[in-house]
Amino acid sequence: MDGDSVVVVGAGLAGLVAARRLAASGADVTVVERRSTVGGRVRTETRDGFTLDRGFQVLFTAYPAVGRELDLEALDLRHFRPGAVIARPGSRSVLSDPLRDIRAASASIRNPEVTLSDKLRTLLLRQHVGTRTESEIFRSTDRSIRSSLREWGFSEDYVDHFVAPFYGGITLDRSLSTSKRVFEYTFKALSAGSIAVPAAGMASIPEQLAERARTAGAQISRSERVRSIEDAGGGTVTVETDAEAMDADAVVVATDPKEAHRLTEVESIPRDARGCVTQYYRLPAGSAPRTGRKILLNAADPSPNTVVPMSEVAPEYAPDGAALFNATFLGDAALDRDASALADETRLTLESWYPERDFAALEPIRTHRIEFAQFDQPPGIHESLPDARAPGGRTYLAGDYTAWSSIQGAMRSGREAARAVERDR
């Protein structure tokens, strides 16, 4: 692509992957980002010595695109231990993967929340998804997660007390009405790898991608909004920003779904959203409970769905003498709730799980209200998603909404958009 000019609109994960790959192939690449930082939905802020990711986001290390696009060693990852702690008033029990977490094997086998039948079915499900590729899973006959688990014969207690809060945190859908394909592929990834966060926060991921794009030759312009894209045919696309009009041989639109629809008018871009609220708290280090680097699942109530000991997993996330926790609340109703009411609910929930501890010192630091955390993924949606060439002409799409809502989907889409640009040259 020597000499061809490409404008990439959006410096999220998809746009940065596309930019690097196009620049590496010889294109003259300019990335235009409306925010002052790269990363799209993957962002991190610091406050009073705490590292706060925008919402509870984690990296699945077994995603193929993660291994392909990132230098994991350079990210200095901090890993969660497999499984979770199932919590309810006066009771906590560990459920883990005995094949990968030997220290928790005994506790998992004895876990009173899960029957022996459910444990055996989990192993069979693991074997089933482990033999299938991402493409095979996302082309399979679809149904809801809950319906699929019923077909497998899992008990309602197992589904409600473990799967609903755990995968509710992944799909932002505790009702488990999401496509089973998402469940199966993330289950496969969890069985093959781990979930982790970079020591310096999730923003390290797009920052690394941006540096790789720059090294390949791409230019990244920030704090610049694209007003319109005009692709009239003839091989030239005009991108109008608040500052200038640029002509390019191709344009990759890698924005969020609503902005991508505004710029391209592709109706198949999904715009129904799932939202959540993630609230961060500080505790004195000496009074913070330890979970063995596992997520706490709320088995008794959907609010909060999960509580996560972030600084136990990544000590760098909190200053000396303090511990950092977060709680995630699902659904549109949570978006309108008062921050102090959410903090009170988290405090009361922790006190019910740990009656021997005092959580009066739990102090909210930051509340992230994320209206569009994922696009809604009901059964069958993946057949209707647009592909990279959906806009037509020399305008292309890159975003998880061309694949499935995940870091894997975003990065893979950037690669596929770059390939489409190169092939259509």
C-alpha positions as CSV (number, residue, x, y, z in Angstrom):
1,M,0.0,0.0,0.0
2,D,3.0,2.3,-0.5
3,G,1.8,5.9,-0.9
4,D,-1.9,5.3,-0.2
5,S,-3.5,7.6,2.4
6,V,-5.9,6.2,5.0
7,V,-7.7,8.1,7.7
8,V,-8.8,6.1,10.8
9,V,-11.6,7.7,12.8
10,G,-11.3,6.7,16.4
11,A,-8.3,5.6,18.5
12,G,-10.0,2.8,20.4
13,L,-8.6,-0.7,20.3
14,A,-10.0,-1.5,16.9
15,G,-8.8,1.8,15.3
16,L,-5.3,1.5,16.8
17,V,-4.9,-2.1,15.5
18,A,-6.1,-1.1,12.1
19,A,-3.8,1.9,12.0
20,R,-0.7,-0.1,13.0
21,R,-1.4,-2.8,10.4
22,L,-2.1,-0.4,7.6
23,A,1.0,1.7,8.4
24,A,3.1,-1.4,8.6
25,S,1.9,-2.3,5.0
26,G,3.2,1.1,3.7
27,A,0.1,3.3,3.9
28,D,0.2,6.9,5.0
29,V,-2.1,6.6,8.1
30,T,-3.7,9.4,10.2
31,V,-5.8,8.6,13.2
32,V,-8.3,11.2,14.3
33,E,-9.6,10.9,17.9
34,R,-12.1,13.3,19.4
35,R,-10.9,12.7,23.0
36,S,-7.7,13.9,24.5
37,T,-6.6,10.3,25.2
38,V,-6.6,7.1,23.2
39,G,-8.5,3.9,24.2
40,G,-12.2,4.5,23.6
41,R,-14.0,2.6,26.3
42,V,-10.8,1.3,27.8
43,R,-9.6,4.1,30.0
44,T,-7.9,4.6,33.4
45,E,-7.7,7.6,35.7
46,T,-5.7,8.2,38.9
47,R,-7.1,9.8,42.0
48,D,-5.3,10.3,45.4
49,G,-2.8,7.5,44.5
50,F,-5.5,5.0,43.3
51,T,-5.7,3.6,39.8
52,L,-9.3,3.5,38.6
53,D,-10.2,1.7,35.4
54,R,-13.3,3.0,33.7
55,G,-15.7,0.3,34.9
56,F,-14.6,-3.2,35.9
57,Q,-12.7,-4.2,32.9
58,V,-10.2,-7.0,32.6
59,L,-8.0,-8.7,30.0
60,F,-8.6,-12.3,29.0
61,T,-5.1,-13.5,28.2
62,A,-6.2,-16.4,26.1
63,Y,-7.9,-14.3,23.5
64,P,-6.1,-14.9,20.2
65,A,-6.0,-11.2,19.3
66,V,-4.5,-10.4,22.6
67,G,-1.5,-12.6,21.9
68,R,-1.3,-11.3,18.4
69,E,-1.4,-7.6,19.0
70,L,0.0,-7.1,22.5
71,D,3.3,-7.5,24.3
72,L,1.9,-9.1,27.5
73,E,5.3,-9.1,29.2
74,A,5.6,-5.4,28.8
75,L,2.1,-4.9,30.3
76,D,3.3,-6.4,33.6
77,L,0.1,-8.2,34.2
78,R,-1.5,-8.9,37.6
79,H,-3.6,-12.0,37.5
80,F,-6.8,-13.0,39.2
81,R,-7.0,-16.5,40.5
82,P,-9.5,-18.8,38.7
83,G,-13.0,-19.0,39.9
84,A,-14.8,-16.8,42.5
85,V,-16.1,-16.6,46.0
86,I,-19.9,-17.2,46.1
87,A,-21.1,-14.9,48.9
88,R,-24.5,-14.5,50.6
89,P,-25.4,-13.2,54.1
90,G,-23.3,-15.2,56.7
91,S,-21.8,-17.5,54.1
92,R,-18.8,-17.5,51.7
93,S,-17.6,-20.4,49.6
94,V,-14.9,-20.9,47.0
95,L,-15.7,-22.3,43.5
96,S,-12.6,-22.6,41.3
97,D,-11.1,-24.7,38.5
98,P,-9.5,-27.6,40.3
99,L,-7.4,-28.3,37.2
100,R,-5.8,-24.9,37.3
101,D,-6.1,-23.8,40.9
102,I,-4.7,-26.6,43.0
103,R,-4.8,-24.6,46.2
104,A,-8.6,-24.1,45.9
105,A,-9.3,-27.7,44.6
106,S,-10.4,-29.1,48.0
107,A,-12.6,-26.1,48.8
108,S,-14.2,-26.2,45.3
109,I,-14.9,-30.0,45.6
110,R,-16.6,-29.5,49.0
111,N,-18.5,-26.3,47.9
112,P,-22.1,-26.7,49.2
113,E,-23.5,-24.3,46.6
114,V,-22.7,-26.7,43.7
115,T,-23.8,-30.3,43.3
116,L,-21.5,-33.0,42.1
117,S,-23.6,-33.3,39.0
118,D,-23.1,-29.6,38.2
119,K,-19.4,-30.0,38.7
120,L,-19.2,-32.9,36.3
121,R,-21.3,-31.1,33.7
122,T,-18.9,-28.1,34.0
123,L,-16.0,-30.4,33.1
124,L,-17.9,-31.8,30.2
125,L,-18.8,-28.3,29.0
126,R,-15.2,-27.3,29.3
127,Q,-14.2,-30.3,27.0
128,H,-16.9,-29.4,24.6
129,V,-15.9,-25.7,24.1
130,G,-12.2,-26.5,24.2
131,T,-12.3,-28.3,20.9
132,R,-14.1,-25.5,19.0
133,T,-12.7,-22.4,17.4
134,E,-14.1,-18.9,17.8
135,S,-15.6,-19.1,14.3
136,E,-17.3,-22.5,15.0
137,I,-18.8,-21.2,18.2
138,F,-20.2,-18.0,16.7
139,R,-21.7,-19.9,13.7
140,S,-23.4,-22.5,15.9
141,T,-27.1,-22.7,16.5
142,D,-27.9,-20.0,19.0
143,R,-30.1,-19.6,22.1
144,S,-29.9,-17.8,25.4
145,I,-27.3,-18.7,28.0
146,R,-30.0,-19.8,30.4
147,S,-31.7,-22.0,27.9
148,S,-28.4,-23.6,26.9
149,L,-27.5,-24.4,30.5
150,R,-30.9,-25.9,31.0
151,E,-30.3,-28.2,28.0
152,W,-27.0,-29.2,29.5
153,G,-28.8,-30.2,32.7
154,F,-27.4,-27.7,35.1
155,S,-29.4,-27.1,38.3
156,E,-31.2,-23.8,38.7
157,D,-29.3,-23.1,41.9
158,Y,-26.0,-23.4,40.1
159,V,-27.2,-21.1,37.3
160,D,-28.7,-18.5,39.7
161,H,-26.0,-18.5,42.4
162,F,-22.8,-18.8,40.3
163,V,-23.4,-18.4,36.5
164,A,-25.8,-15.4,36.8
165,P,-23.5,-13.1,38.8
166,F,-20.3,-14.3,37.2
167,Y,-21.4,-14.1,33.6
168,G,-23.7,-11.2,34.5
169,G,-20.4,-9.4,35.2
170,I,-19.1,-10.4,31.7
171,T,-22.2,-9.8,29.6
172,L,-23.8,-7.2,31.9
173,D,-26.9,-9.4,31.9
174,R,-27.7,-11.3,35.0
175,S,-30.9,-12.6,33.5
176,L,-28.7,-14.7,31.1
177,S,-30.7,-13.8,28.1
178,T,-27.5,-13.1,26.1
179,S,-26.4,-15.3,23.3
180,K,-24.9,-18.6,24.4
181,R,-22.1,-18.0,21.9
182,V,-20.6,-15.3,24.1
183,F,-20.8,-17.6,27.2
184,E,-19.2,-20.5,25.4
185,Y,-16.3,-18.5,23.9
186,T,-15.5,-16.6,27.2
187,F,-15.8,-20.0,29.1
188,K,-13.3,-21.4,26.6
189,A,-10.9,-18.4,27.1
190,L,-11.2,-18.7,30.9
191,S,-10.4,-22.4,30.8
192,A,-7.3,-21.8,28.6
193,G,-5.9,-18.6,30.2
194,S,-6.6,-16.1,33.0
195,I,-8.1,-12.7,33.5
196,A,-5.7,-9.9,34.5
197,V,-5.1,-6.2,34.6
198,P,-1.8,-4.4,33.7
199,A,0.0,-3.1,36.8
200,A,-0.5,0.5,35.5
201,G,-4.1,0.1,34.7
202,M,-6.2,-1.0,31.6
203,A,-5.2,2.2,29.7
204,S,-1.8,0.6,29.3
205,I,-3.4,-1.6,26.6
206,P,-4.4,1.2,24.2
207,E,-1.3,3.2,25.0
208,Q,0.8,0.2,23.9
209,L,-1.2,-0.2,20.8
210,A,-0.9,3.6,20.0
211,E,2.9,3.4,20.5
212,R,3.1,0.4,18.1
213,A,1.0,2.3,15.6
214,R,3.3,5.4,15.8
215,T,6.4,3.1,15.5
216,A,4.9,1.7,12.3
217,G,4.5,5.2,10.9
218,A,0.9,6.2,11.9
219,Q,0.1,9.8,13.1
220,I,-2.4,10.2,15.9
221,S,-4.3,13.4,16.2
222,R,-6.3,13.9,19.4
223,S,-9.0,16.3,20.5
224,E,-10.3,16.5,17.0
225,R,-13.9,15.6,16.1
226,V,-14.9,14.3,12.7
227,R,-18.0,16.1,11.5
228,S,-18.7,14.1,8.3
229,I,-17.4,11.6,5.8
230,E,-18.1,11.9,2.1
231,D,-17.5,8.9,-0.1
232,A,-18.8,9.9,-3.5
233,G,-17.0,7.2,-5.4
234,G,-14.0,7.6,-7.6
235,G,-11.5,6.3,-5.1
236,T,-11.3,9.4,-2.9
237,V,-13.0,9.9,0.5
238,T,-13.3,13.3,2.2
239,V,-13.1,13.5,6.0
240,E,-14.2,16.8,7.4
241,T,-13.1,17.6,11.0
242,D,-13.7,20.7,13.1
243,A,-10.3,22.0,11.9
244,E,-10.0,20.9,8.2
245,A,-11.1,18.7,5.3
246,M,-8.8,15.8,4.4
247,D,-8.9,13.7,1.2
248,A,-7.9,10.0,1.6
249,D,-7.8,6.9,-0.5
250,A,-9.7,5.0,2.3
251,V,-11.3,5.7,5.6
252,V,-11.8,3.3,8.5
253,V,-14.5,4.3,10.9
254,A,-13.6,2.9,14.3
255,T,-15.8,4.9,16.6
256,D,-18.4,3.8,19.1
257,P,-21.6,2.3,17.5
258,K,-23.7,5.5,17.7
259,E,-21.1,7.7,16.2
260,A,-20.3,5.0,13.5
261,H,-24.0,5.0,12.6
262,R,-24.0,8.8,12.4
263,L,-21.0,8.9,10.1
264,T,-21.9,6.0,7.8
265,E,-25.7,5.5,8.1
266,V,-25.2,1.7,8.2
267,E,-28.4,0.6,9.8
268,S,-27.1,-2.8,10.9
269,I,-24.7,-1.3,13.4
270,P,-26.2,-2.3,16.8
271,R,-27.2,0.6,19.0
272,D,-29.1,-1.0,21.8
273,A,-26.9,-0.8,24.9
274,R,-26.3,-2.5,28.1
275,G,-25.1,-0.1,30.9
276,C,-23.6,-0.5,34.3
277,V,-22.3,1.5,37.2
278,T,-18.9,0.7,38.8
279,Q,-18.1,2.4,42.1
280,Y,-14.6,2.4,43.7
281,Y,-13.9,2.4,47.4
282,R,-11.0,2.8,49.8
283,L,-10.5,0.8,53.0
284,P,-7.6,0.9,55.5
285,A,-5.4,-2.0,54.4
286,G,-5.6,-3.7,57.8
287,S,-9.4,-3.9,57.8
288,A,-9.8,-5.1,54.2
289,P,-11.0,-8.7,53.7
290,R,-8.9,-10.9,51.5
291,T,-10.4,-13.3,48.9
292,G,-7.3,-15.0,47.5
293,R,-7.4,-12.7,44.4
294,K,-10.9,-13.9,43.5
295,I,-14.0,-11.9,42.6
296,L,-16.9,-11.9,45.1
297,L,-20.2,-12.9,43.5
298,N,-23.5,-11.8,45.1
299,A,-25.5,-15.0,45.1
300,A,-28.4,-13.6,47.1
301,D,-29.1,-10.3,45.4
302,P,-28.4,-8.7,42.1
303,S,-27.2,-5.4,43.6
304,P,-24.3,-5.1,43.7
305,N,-23.6,-7.9,41.3
306,T,-19.9,-8.3,42.2
307,V,-17.4,-6.9,44.6
308,V,-13.7,-7.0,43.5
309,P,-10.6,-6.6,45.7
310,M,-8.6,-4.7,43.0
311,S,-5.5,-3.9,45.1
312,E,-5.2,-7.5,46.3
313,V,-4.9,-8.5,42.7
314,A,-2.8,-5.5,41.7
315,P,-1.2,-3.9,44.7
316,E,-0.1,-1.0,42.5
317,Y,-3.7,0.1,42.3
318,A,-3.7,1.6,45.8
319,P,-1.3,3.7,47.8
320,D,0.5,2.3,50.9
321,G,-1.8,1.7,53.8
322,A,-5.0,1.5,51.7
323,A,-7.0,-1.1,49.9
324,L,-9.0,-0.6,46.7
325,F,-12.3,-2.4,46.1
326,N,-15.0,-1.9,43.4
327,A,-18.6,-2.9,43.1
328,T,-20.6,-3.2,39.9
329,F,-24.3,-2.5,39.6
330,L,-26.1,-3.7,36.4
331,G,-28.9,-2.3,34.3
332,D,-30.4,1.1,33.5
333,A,-31.9,1.5,36.9
334,A,-28.5,1.7,38.5
335,L,-27.4,4.6,36.3
336,D,-29.9,6.9,38.0
337,R,-29.2,5.9,41.6
338,D,-27.4,8.3,44.0
339,A,-23.7,7.5,44.6
340,S,-24.1,7.6,48.4
341,A,-27.0,5.1,48.1
342,L,-24.9,2.7,46.1
343,A,-22.0,3.0,48.6
344,D,-24.4,2.3,51.5
345,E,-25.7,-0.8,49.7
346,T,-22.1,-2.1,49.1
347,R,-21.3,-1.4,52.8
348,L,-24.3,-3.3,54.0
349,T,-23.7,-6.2,51.6
350,L,-20.1,-6.6,52.7
351,E,-21.2,-6.5,56.4
352,S,-23.7,-9.3,55.7
353,W,-21.0,-11.4,54.0
354,Y,-18.3,-10.6,56.7
355,P,-20.3,-10.2,59.9
356,E,-17.1,-10.4,61.9
357,R,-15.7,-7.3,60.2
358,D,-16.5,-3.6,60.4
359,F,-16.9,-1.7,57.1
360,A,-17.7,1.7,58.6
361,A,-14.5,3.1,57.0
362,L,-15.5,2.1,53.5
363,E,-15.3,5.3,51.5
364,P,-16.4,5.8,47.9
365,I,-13.7,7.4,45.7
366,R,-15.3,7.5,42.3
367,T,-18.5,6.4,40.5
368,H,-18.4,5.5,36.8
369,R,-21.8,5.6,35.1
370,I,-21.4,3.8,31.8
371,E,-24.5,4.1,29.6
372,F,-23.0,2.2,26.7
373,A,-20.7,-0.4,28.1
374,Q,-21.6,-3.1,25.5
375,F,-24.1,-3.5,22.7
376,D,-26.9,-5.8,23.5
377,Q,-26.2,-9.4,22.3
378,P,-29.5,-11.4,22.2
379,P,-29.5,-14.8,20.6
380,G,-29.0,-14.6,16.8
381,I,-27.6,-11.1,16.7
382,H,-24.2,-12.0,15.3
383,E,-25.7,-13.0,11.9
384,S,-27.1,-9.4,11.5
385,L,-23.9,-7.5,12.4
386,P,-22.2,-5.5,9.7
387,D,-18.9,-6.5,8.2
388,A,-15.9,-4.2,7.5
389,R,-17.2,-3.3,4.0
390,A,-20.7,-2.5,5.0
391,P,-20.5,1.3,4.3
392,G,-19.5,0.6,0.7
393,G,-17.0,2.4,-1.5
394,R,-13.7,3.1,0.2
395,T,-15.2,3.5,3.7
396,Y,-14.8,0.6,6.2
397,L,-16.0,-0.3,9.7
398,A,-13.8,-1.5,12.6
399,G,-15.3,-2.1,16.0
400,D,-16.5,-4.9,18.2
401,Y,-20.0,-4.4,16.8
402,T,-18.7,-6.1,13.6
403,A,-17.9,-9.2,15.6
404,W,-19.0,-9.5,19.3
405,S,-18.7,-7.2,22.3
406,S,-15.2,-7.9,23.8
407,I,-11.6,-6.9,23.6
408,Q,-11.1,-9.9,21.3
409,G,-13.9,-8.6,19.0
410,A,-12.5,-5.1,18.9
411,M,-8.9,-6.1,18.1
412,R,-10.0,-8.7,15.6
413,S,-12.2,-6.2,13.8
414,G,-9.3,-3.8,13.4
415,R,-7.2,-6.5,11.8
416,E,-10.1,-7.5,9.5
417,A,-10.7,-3.8,8.5
418,A,-7.0,-3.4,7.6
419,R,-7.1,-6.5,5.5
420,A,-10.2,-5.3,3.6
421,V,-8.6,-2.0,2.8
422,E,-5.5,-3.7,1.6
423,R,-7.4,-6.2,-0.6
424,D,-9.6,-3.5,-2.1
425,R,-6.8,-1.3,-3.1
